[in-house]
């Protein structure tokens, strides 16, 4: 990933939270990603980053390169966990036992 390439991103100054709100995935992909000049690089960088396990698991979240987490699983032929909007709460509850 070359950080300077991301200066051309359509989402450069957009609030990050938009990209992680499940209800907005389709709108975010349409508004920001559809004609973004670095869409493919964003997708590839994301796919590469998602190969790194966290707590022994691989997961996907947010919109990157115009694809939702589930769509990236289909694209990459994987079945990584998909984190929802309340994943932090679920994670905390599963580790409190």
Backbone bond lengths (Angstrom), bond angles and torsions (degrees), N, CA, C in turn:
res aa  C-N    CA-C-N  psi(-1)  N-CA   C-N-CA  omega(-1)  CA-C   N-CA-C  phi
1 X - - - 1.449 - - 1.523 108.98 -
2 X 1.295 115.02 130.97 1.460 121.60 175.66 1.532 106.96 -109.45
3 X 1.318 116.68 109.84 1.461 121.26 -174.74 1.521 112.89 -57.36
4 X 1.315 118.18 -33.08 1.467 119.78 -178.39 1.529 111.71 -66.57
5 X 1.333 117.94 -27.03 1.469 120.63 176.52 1.517 111.38 -62.47
6 X 1.321 116.25 -30.75 1.454 120.20 -177.03 1.524 112.54 -74.63
7 X 1.316 117.88 -7.44 1.463 120.62 175.38 1.522 111.14 -66.23
8 X 1.330 117.57 -17.82 1.461 123.01 178.50 1.524 112.39 -93.14
9 X 1.313 117.69 -3.09 1.466 121.57 -175.36 1.520 111.40 -63.84
10 X 1.319 115.87 138.59 1.461 121.40 178.37 1.525 111.70 -63.63
11 X 1.314 116.51 -23.99 1.466 121.16 -176.49 1.524 112.90 -97.97
12 X 1.303 118.02 10.85 1.457 122.45 -171.28 1.530 114.44 -46.07
13 X 1.306 118.52 -45.23 1.467 121.22 -176.93 1.530 113.23 -108.15
14 X 1.314 116.39 14.21 1.472 120.43 -179.65 1.529 110.25 -78.92
15 X 1.325 117.10 148.32 1.469 120.19 176.41 1.537 110.42 -63.20
16 X 1.291 117.19 128.69 1.465 122.98 -176.85 1.528 111.57 -57.93
17 X 1.325 117.16 -35.44 1.461 121.04 -176.83 1.525 112.73 -56.24
18 X 1.326 117.08 -30.61 1.463 120.39 -179.83 1.523 112.07 -57.71
19 X 1.307 117.15 -34.77 1.452 122.25 -173.97 1.526 113.20 -80.10
20 X 1.329 116.06 -7.29 1.461 121.06 -179.38 1.522 112.97 -116.82
21 X 1.323 117.26 5.77 1.459 121.56 178.08 1.527 108.22 -92.33
22 X 1.318 116.47 109.64 1.459 122.25 -175.22 1.522 111.58 -52.73
23 X 1.315 116.96 -38.19 1.471 120.64 -177.95 1.529 112.52 -67.19
24 X 1.323 117.44 -17.39 1.463 121.26 -176.87 1.529 113.94 -106.52
25 X 1.326 118.87 -0.19 1.465 121.03 -174.74 1.527 112.63 -49.35
26 X 1.319 118.09 -51.19 1.471 120.83 -176.16 1.526 111.11 -64.53
27 X 1.319 117.20 -42.14 1.465 120.83 179.80 1.529 111.23 -65.95
28 X 1.322 116.65 -43.08 1.465 120.86 179.56 1.526 110.13 -61.60
29 X 1.317 116.21 -46.04 1.465 119.91 179.97 1.528 110.89 -61.00
30 X 1.329 116.45 -40.03 1.467 120.43 -179.26 1.524 111.21 -70.90
31 X 1.316 117.15 -49.27 1.461 121.59 -173.61 1.525 112.56 -72.19
32 X 1.319 117.28 -44.76 1.461 120.07 -174.15 1.532 113.98 -98.14
33 X 1.307 117.46 -42.10 1.464 120.35 -169.31 1.527 115.13 -89.90
34 X 1.302 116.85 -30.09 1.467 120.92 -170.96 1.528 113.34 -49.62
35 X 1.312 118.13 -47.00 1.467 121.27 -177.61 1.526 113.22 -115.80
36 X 1.323 116.29 20.76 1.458 120.54 -177.70 1.531 110.45 -69.80
37 X 1.322 117.79 133.10 1.471 120.44 -177.77 1.533 114.08 -68.87
38 X 1.329 117.42 -16.16 1.470 118.55 179.96 1.529 111.54 -116.26
39 X 1.311 116.80 21.59 1.469 122.18 -177.41 1.526 112.40 -51.51
40 X 1.312 117.63 -49.54 1.470 121.04 -177.26 1.526 111.18 -66.80
41 X 1.309 117.70 -41.01 1.466 120.35 178.55 1.526 110.06 -64.41
42 X 1.312 117.46 -40.93 1.457 122.44 177.93 1.524 110.18 -59.02
43 X 1.323 116.04 -46.80 1.458 120.92 179.35 1.523 111.03 -61.40
44 X 1.313 117.21 -47.95 1.466 120.39 -178.40 1.526 111.95 -65.11
45 X 1.322 117.51 -40.13 1.466 120.64 177.38 1.526 110.54 -63.24
46 X 1.319 116.24 -40.74 1.457 120.75 178.94 1.525 110.79 -64.16
47 X 1.324 116.63 -47.96 1.464 120.42 179.90 1.524 111.05 -58.63
48 X 1.311 116.28 -39.82 1.466 120.34 178.46 1.533 110.56 -65.75
49 X 1.318 116.83 -44.09 1.467 120.76 -179.67 1.525 111.33 -64.22
50 X 1.321 116.61 -35.75 1.465 120.68 -178.01 1.531 112.53 -72.91
51 X 1.307 117.40 -6.86 1.459 120.84 175.59 1.528 111.90 -76.74
52 X 1.316 117.70 -13.30 1.458 121.98 -179.72 1.524 109.15 -87.33
53 X 1.325 117.78 116.74 1.472 120.09 -179.93 1.528 112.02 -67.26
54 X 1.319 115.26 147.33 1.454 122.81 173.87 1.527 105.97 -120.25
55 X 1.319 116.41 122.37 1.468 121.11 -175.39 1.527 111.22 53.88
56 X 1.329 115.96 36.47 1.457 121.33 176.78 1.518 115.65 80.36
57 X 1.328 118.05 2.74 1.468 121.41 -178.87 1.521 110.18 -124.93
58 X 1.320 114.86 148.46 1.470 119.93 172.71 1.520 107.47 -100.73
59 X 1.318 115.78 139.18 1.459 119.64 -179.20 1.517 110.77 -143.91
60 X 1.320 115.08 166.40 1.462 122.51 176.39 1.523 108.55 -129.64
61 X 1.330 115.38 146.18 1.463 120.82 174.80 1.521 109.11 -157.90
62 X 1.312 115.87 154.31 1.456 121.44 176.04 1.514 114.68 75.62
63 X 1.315 114.96 169.48 1.468 122.89 177.80 1.521 108.54 -96.54
64 X 1.312 116.10 125.96 1.467 122.63 176.04 1.520 108.30 -140.27
65 X 1.316 116.18 135.25 1.455 119.95 178.73 1.518 113.01 59.29
66 X 1.312 116.00 25.89 1.463 121.07 177.45 1.516 114.70 83.20
67 X 1.330 117.63 4.54 1.463 120.16 -178.05 1.525 111.97 -119.07
68 X 1.317 114.84 139.35 1.456 121.25 174.37 1.530 108.56 -73.91
69 X 1.329 117.46 170.11 1.468 119.53 178.15 1.535 112.72 -57.76
70 X 1.326 117.14 -44.59 1.474 120.15 179.39 1.519 111.25 -64.42
71 X 1.320 116.52 -39.65 1.469 120.41 179.14 1.529 110.75 -66.03
72 X 1.340 117.44 -34.56 1.473 119.75 176.34 1.517 110.91 -68.02
73 X 1.341 117.66 -35.38 1.459 119.91 175.02 1.528 110.43 -60.89
74 X 1.317 116.90 -44.02 1.474 120.81 178.75 1.525 109.94 -64.55
75 X 1.309 116.65 -47.96 1.464 122.75 -179.06 1.529 111.35 -56.93
76 X 1.346 115.80 -43.64 1.464 120.67 -175.84 1.530 113.20 -91.18
77 X 1.324 117.10 -5.74 1.457 120.09 -179.25 1.523 112.74 68.08
78 X 1.338 115.87 37.09 1.459 121.02 -178.85 1.523 109.66 -119.83
79 X 1.315 115.55 174.39 1.462 121.42 176.85 1.526 109.51 -134.93
80 X 1.333 116.21 44.96 1.455 120.55 179.71 1.526 109.31 -64.59
81 X 1.328 115.54 153.51 1.461 119.82 174.92 1.522 109.33 -59.06
82 X 1.316 115.97 142.29 1.463 122.01 176.43 1.515 107.25 -109.97
83 X 1.308 115.48 121.87 1.458 120.21 -179.03 1.519 109.93 -86.16
84 X 1.317 115.43 136.07 1.461 120.99 179.09 1.526 109.21 -94.42
85 X 1.322 116.06 -178.13 1.462 121.55 -179.66 1.525 112.15 -58.38
86 X 1.334 117.02 -33.02 1.461 120.20 -175.56 1.530 112.24 -101.83
87 X 1.318 116.84 27.08 1.467 120.11 -176.41 1.521 112.78 -61.36
88 X 1.341 117.78 -35.65 1.466 118.88 -179.72 1.522 110.84 -64.03
89 X 1.321 116.00 -40.60 1.459 120.83 178.62 1.530 109.97 -65.94
90 X 1.339 117.74 -44.86 1.454 121.94 179.05 1.524 110.61 -62.37
91 X 1.326 116.87 -42.30 1.460 121.78 -179.60 1.526 110.38 -63.29
92 X 1.321 116.75 -44.03 1.462 120.86 179.62 1.517 110.57 -62.85
93 X 1.334 117.00 -42.00 1.470 120.86 179.90 1.513 111.75 -66.74
94 X 1.320 117.91 -37.54 1.465 120.24 -178.29 1.526 111.48 -72.74
95 X 1.316 118.42 -23.85 1.454 121.98 179.52 1.526 113.63 -95.62
96 X 1.313 117.72 -3.13 1.468 120.63 -178.10 1.519 112.14 -88.17
97 X 1.316 117.25 -7.09 1.475 120.51 -178.47 1.495 112.39 -83.71
